[in-house]
Amino acid sequence: MSDSSRTVEDVRMVLKSRRECEPQDMMTFFDKWAASYEKDLHVMDYQGPNLVADFISSNFSGSREDARVLDVACGPGQFAKVMSELGFRHFVGIDCSKRMLEEAAMTGLYEDLKLAILGTEPLPAQAGMFDVVAMIGALQPHLVPFGVLRELCHVTKPGGLICLTKTQHRTDSKDSTVAVERELQLLEEGGLWTCTGIKKSDRYMKDTSVTDREDTQDESFISGTLYLFRKPLM
């Protein structure tokens, strides 16, 4: 259920601002968005954290209580909330926004939270430390440089899982998806990971750019793709 204190129009204006935001201003943008971020995700019926948690859970065979999970671009911590319900207990979060990290700290789920601008600063995580690494919603050329993907592999334990998501808006260029998938393939060809599975969701989140019409109950949704990789054993 959406939060009545935020409207579709509110969310539409926020997302418009994000699209117009210059890369160097993203940290400030997300700092400002942090206060209403989770409410806005409810309005959008955003399914990313739930879909990723289920995808990982169905492919994870180790001890959930002992597993270390790295939540990259963690925002206020929705993914850790869902994963904790599935039995995972140890979380580290990374985000470019100090305000988002403050919201994540309030969940009480993270053992450590680190501030970093992905692609500009080295990923602040120890090599081979994590059983699970997730980056939800940030695999977009204008948000996170592709070079970060190698860093995700670097911090994952041999045999560990890496899950990524990419949305496909109706107005997005197909070239952006081709570029992402080519980069993912290059890492696989280089032996950094192997693809465990790909899932598509036609209802990843509501398309708030579509103005609601009074004469129909139909809603438009943005599709999303989930990619799951496993780091090879040494």
N, C-alpha and C positions, 0 to 999 in steps of 0.2 A: 504494500500500500504506500502511495506517495505521501510525503509530508506536506500538510496543508499550508505551511508557512512559506513554501517555495512553489512557484508555478512553472509551467512549461516555458512561458515567456522569459522568466528569470534565467532559466537554464540556457535558453536560446541565446540570450545576450552574453552570458559567460563564455559559451563555446565560440561565439563570434569573436569575442575579445581574444580568446586563445589562438584562433586561426590567424589573427592579425598581429599577434605578439612576435616581436623579434627574439631570436634565440637567446641573446644576452639578457633579455628581460623575463625569461621564463621563471626564474627563481622568485622574483617579485610577484609575478602573476599568481603562482601557486600559493605563495604566502597569503595573498589577499583572498584566495578562493577557499583556504583551509576551513574557515568558520562554517561555511555552508556546503562544503564538498559532499559529505555523506548524505545530507538532505537532498542535494541535487542528483546524486546517484539513485536515490529512491524514486525520484521523479522520472528518471530515465529508465527505470527498471533494469539497471545495469547488472549483468549476469557473469561478468568476467571472473571474479574471485571464486564463485561457486563452481563454475565450469572447470576452472583450472584445478581446484582442490579435488573435485571428483575424478578428473583425468589422472592426476598424480596418484590419488588413493588407490585407484583400480590397477595401477602398475607398480606400486611400491610393495616390496616383500620383506623389508627389514623391520627392525624394532621402531615403532612410531615414537615411543617414549624417549628413545635415545637419539633419534635422528635430529640432525642440525639443519635448519631451514633458513635460507637466505632469501629475503623478500626485497627485491630490487625495484626502486620506484614505489616504495611501500605505501605512500600516502598516509592516511590516518589509521591504517591497519586492518582493513576489512578482510584481507586474505588470511592473516594470522588468526582472526576470529573464527573463520570457517575451518581452517586446518586444525585448530585446537579442539573443535567439536568432533574431529575425526581421529583424535588421539595423539596428535603431534604436540610437542611441549617446548621445544627449544628454537627460538626465533631471533634472527638478527635482521634489522631493517636498514635500508639505505634510501635516502631521498634528497632531492635538491632543495627542498623547502624546510626551513627551520620550524615554521608553524605546523606543517604537516607532521613533522617528527614529534612535536609537542602533543598533537592529537593522538598519534600512535602510542606515545608513552602512557597516555591515560588508560589504554586498554589493559596495561599491566602484563602483557604477554611477551614483550620483547626483552631479551637479556642484554641487548646492546642496540643502539640506534646511532647511525652515522650520517653526517651531512656531507654530500658530495655531488658535484655536477658531473653526470655521466658523460664520458667522452672527453671532458676537459681536464679532469683530475683522475688519477689512477683509482680503480675500484678499491675501496678501503676494506679489503677482506683477505684473509690468509689463504695461500694456495692449498688446494686439496682439502679444504676444511668442511665442506657442506655436502650432505647427502641429497638435498633437494635445493634447487635454485629456481626461482620464479621471477619473471618480469612481465607484468600484466599491463597491457594498454600502452606501453611505451615504445613498442617496436614500430615506430613511424620515423621516416627520414628526417622530419622537422623536429623530432623530440630527442631521439637518442642515436648517435652515430653508430654505424654498423660495427665499428672497431670494438665496441663494448662487448659484442658477442664472444670474442676470443677471451676476454677477461672473465666472462661467466664460466666458460669452460675451465679456465685456469683455477678458479676457486672451488670447483666441484670435485668431490672425491671420485676416484676411479670407480666406475659402476653406478655413480650417482645420476640423478635425473635433473634435466633442465627443461622447464616449460615456458613457452613464450606465446603471446597472443598478438594478433593483428586484426584491426577492424577494416571493413570495406564499406565505406559510405557510398551511396549511389552516385555521388558526384566525383568520387576519387578517380584518379587516373589509374588505369590498369598497369601502367608502367611502374607505379610504386610497389604493387604486389609482386610483379616480376622481379624487381630489384631486390626486394626482401628475400624472396625464395631462391634467387640465384646466390645470394650471400650465404644462406643457410646450407645450400648444396655445396658451395665451395668449402665450407668448414667440414662437411661430411667427407668430401673427397680428400681433404687434408688429414683425415683420421682423428679429428678433435672430438667428434661425437657421431653416433649413429641414430637414425630416426626410428623411434619406437612407435609413433603413431601421429596421425593428423586428424583433427576433428573440425567440422564446420558447424556453426550454429546460425540459423537464419534469424534468430531473435536474440542476438547478443545484447542489444539495448535499443530503446526507442529512438527513432529519428526525430529529434526535437526541431529540426530545421523545417519539417513539414507542418504547415499551419493546419490546425484541426478544422475540419468542416462540420457544420452543424447537422448536415443531412446524412452523415454516415458514422458508423461506430468503428469502422476499420482504422487500424493504426499502422503506421509505417515503422519498420524496424531496420536497424543497421546489422548486417551480418558480421560474423567474426570467425577467425580461424585460429585454432589452437595447435601448436607444434610441440611435440614431446620428444626429447632426445636423451640418450644415455651416453655418458662418457665411458669410453672403453676401459676395460680392466688392464692394468699394467702387465 
